């Protein structure tokens, strides 16, 4: 019997256990197909979606950025040419990137105020800015040096004089914090991912209530939160806004990221329910009898129960009560790199 040194034995076992390149590619292809089938944009026009992804891939190979048009709202959006990231999904799905984008039409109108926390490149900021018009107001918050310049550029590209971009992390209080960088800027977080290297940047933090007071904002109508688990922290720094203004809140549920920050996975939902908010997933009522989406992260909407609802908000709630359906177009986008990142 040949005596193979321990290290070499380990290398041999690793080689035997590693999947072949063919199997790995087949697995990624299967994941890609499963993901695409959950997306409304792909179901509407699969060939156009695949063509756009091919164009995006080609642009990335040449390091070429893209500017896309979201024709429904007359929005132009600059996207850096990087394959590993969520830009490819906006490029491929356009107006159908997330169902919450079109939902903004039901809860926003000219003259209203929209808060975008975790704005990234600004897709929600731009759409909201067009909906609320010159008499409305949009405040966008993005702390990362990786994303803020793109957000600022996109606001200027669309001539949105009603939108203000803040390089600031909303939180429960004023101070400083370390923003850990993820594989893609959309995954940047105030909580460290165990698999990350710890690289990041120091950012300023402030509560939403304080920012609104300093900016002279008298009323808020809709808040969108996509902050990798820190949603509860932001809500606790916005208690005056939540109790006095009673805005609609659109937020991401990312239980793993919340745990990484030492927060309850259900903390944001529990806080809003304690303030008499109704929490639901677009297409099905979470507080009613509908089934919760079987995903680890997705977007939900919280609407105040006790207020004089506008006709548009009342219609939005009725739509979800009357037509429950599978929540198939959830917030899955940035982490699916079976559309290989």
N, C-alpha and C positions, 0 to 999 in steps of 0.2 A: 504494500500500500504506500502510495506516494504521500509524503508529509508536506502539505502545503501550509505555509505560514498563515497565522490567524488573520492578518490584514488582507492577504490575497484571498482567503476563503470568504471573507466578508464581501470583497469586491465581486467575487463570482456569484454569491447569493444575490447581491444587489442587481447584477446584470440579468440574472435569471428572473427576478421578480419584477423588473421594469417592463412595462408594456412596450410592445414594438411600436415604431413610429406609425405604422399603418393603423394599429388599434387605437393609438392616441388620436390620430386624425379622425378616425371614424367616430370616436367618442365626442370630439369637439363638433363634428358635423351634426351628430344627433342632438347635442345640446343647442346648437344654433337653430336647428329646425324646430325644436320644442319651444324655444324662446320666440322665434318669429311668429309661430302660430298663435301666440298669446297677444299679438299686437294688432290693433285695429287697422293701422296703416298697411300692414302686410296683407291682412285678409281682404282689404279693399282692392289692392292692386299688387299682387306678389311680384309680378315681373318688373314693375317700375321700382319697387323697393330693392330688389336684387340688383337692378341696373345701377341705382344710386349708390348702393354699397360698393359695387365694383368701381364706380367712378371715384368714390371717396378713397378706396384702397389705392388706386392709381395716384391720386393727388398726394396721398401720404408718402408713397414711395419717392416722390419727387420733392417732398417737403413743401407742398403747395397748400396755402390756406384757401378757404372757400367763403363766399358770401351767399347765403341762401335767402330766399324770399318766402315768407309766410303770407301768402296772398290774401287769406281770409281777413287778416288784420292790417295789411299794407305794411308789414314789418320786414326789414332787412337785418340779417344777423351774420356777423363775421365769426368764423370758426377756425381756430388754428388747425393746421393739417397734421394731427396726431391720431394714429389708429387706436392706440390704447386710451380710451376715454369715451365720454358720452356724446361728444360732438358728432360722431358718426350716426347716432340715433336721431338727432335733430335733422341732420342732412338727409337721412333715409325716410323718416316718418313725417317731417314737416309739421303741419297743423295737427297731426294725430300723434305727436310725440308723447303726450300724456292727456288723458281725458279731462283732467282738472283745468287744462288750458281753456278749453271751450266752456267749461263750467263758469269761468270768470265772467262770461257774458251774462250769466243769470244773476250774479250777485254784485256786479259792478255796473256803473252807468256814469255818464258825464257828471263831473263835480265831486265824485267820491274819492276816498283816500285809500291807498293800497300799500301794505308793508311787505317787503320781500326780504326775508332773513335767510341767508345762505343763497344769495342770488346767483353765484357762479358767473356764467357768461351773460346772464340776464334775460333768458327767454320769457320768464314770467313778468319781469320788469317791463320789457318791451310791449308785450301784449296788453298788460294792464294800462300802460301809459297811453296806448292808442284808444282803449275803451273809455277811460275816465276823461280824456280830452284836455283841452287847455284849462278848463275850470277845475280839473281834478288834480290830484297829487300822488306821486309815487316816491317812496323812500326805500332804497335798495341797500342792503348791508352785505358786504363780502370782505372778509379780513385777509384773504390770502394774496400774497404778492404774485402768485401764479395766475390768479383769475381776475383780480380787480382791474388791471389795465384793459383786459378784453371787455369787461362789463362797462367801464368808462367809455371805451371806444364805441361800443354798440349803442349806448345812450346818445352819444354825439352823432353817430351815423344816421340815426332816425330823427334827429332834431327834436328830441323830447325835452322841451324847456320845463315840463312839469315833473321831471324825474331828477332826484338827487341821489348820488351814489356815495356811500360812506365806507371807507376802509376800516371796518370795525366789527368785532364779534359781539353780538348781543348776548347778554347773559343775565344773571340775577343781580349783579352789582358792578360798580365801577372797579377797574383794576387792570391787571396784566395777566396774560395766560399764554401757555405754549400751545401752538397749533401744530399738531403732528401731520406731516404730509403723507398722503396715501399714494397708491400706485398711480392714481389719477386725481387731479385736484378736487373732483366731486366727492372724493372719499376723505378729504382732509377733516380732521376731527380734534376736538379738545381732549379726547380720550385716546390713549395709545393702544393701537392694535398690537397684540402680542407678536405678530409676525413682522411688524415694521422695524425699521432700523433706528427709529427715534428722531430722525431728521425732521426739521420743521422750522418754525419762526415764532418769535414773541409777538403777540398782538394785543392791542388795547381792547378792553371789554367795557360795556356800559349797559345799563338796563334800558329797555324800550321806553318805559315811562319817563325816564330822565331825558332821553333823546327827543321825545315828542314835546316835552315841556320846553327844552332849549330851542327847538325848531319852530315853536309856536303853532304846532298842529293841534287843532281843537277837537277833531273827531276822526276816528279810524273806522273804516267799514269792513275791510278784509285783511287778514294777516295770513301769509304763507310761510311755513317753516320747513326748511330742509337742511338740518344742521347736524346730521350724523349722531343722533342720540341725545343732543342737548336741548331738545324741544321743551322739556319740563323746566329747565333753568331759565329759558327765555320767558316762558309763561309766568313764572314766579316774579320776574322783573317787569311784568306788564299787568299786574293785578288791578291797578286803577283803570287802565284801558279796558280790560275784560269786564270789570264790574260796572263801569259807567257807560262806555261806548257800546258794549255787547257786539263786537265784530264777529263775522264768520271767520273761522280759523281752518286753514288747510294745512295739514302737517303730515310728515312722514313718520311711520311707525317702524323703528329699527331697534328691536329689543336687545340684540347683542351689543350694539353701540351704546345704548343706555346703560347696560350693565357695566360696560367698560369705564363709564364715568361715575360708577357707584350709585346710579339712580335706579329706581324701580322701572322695569320694562314697561309697565302700564302707567307710569307716573303722569304723563301728559294727559292721557285719556281720563284718568281718575280725577285729576285736578279740574279739568273742564266739566266733567259730570257733576263734581261738587258745586260748580257754579251754575248748574242747571242748563248745561249744554246737551244737545242731542248729537251723538257721534255716529256717523255712518260712512260706509264706503259707497262711492258713486255706483249706482246700479243696484244696491241692496242695503237694507237697514241693519246696521250692526246692533243697535239697541232693540231691534224688533226680533223677528224670527229667522232672519236670513243667516246663512252660514258664513262664518269668517273665512276670508281668503287663506288658502293653504300656502302662504309665502312668509318668509322671514322678515320682509320689509315691504311696505306698501304705503300708499297715501290714504288718508281718511279726511273727512270733513266734519267739523263741529259747528253746529248752528245753535244759537241761543233759543231756548223754548219760550221764555217769557219776554216777548217784545212784540211790538207792532210790526209784523213782517211786511216787507214791501211785496207787491204782486210778483216781482221776479223771484224773490227768495221763497215765497210761498209756493210758486210753481216748481221751483227746483226741488223742494222737499216732497211735493206731491209726485213729481216724476219718479223719485226713488221709492216712494211708498207703493205706487201703482204698477211699476214695471221692474220688479226685482229680477236680476239676471246675474250670470256668472261674472265675477270681477276679474275679467281676463286681461285687462290692459293695465296692470298694476305697476308700481314703481320698481321695476326690475332692471331698469336700463343700465346704469353705470357698471354693475358688477357682473354682467353676463359677458364674459370674454370667451364663451364658447363660440361667439362671433369673434373669432380668436383675437385677443388683445395682444 
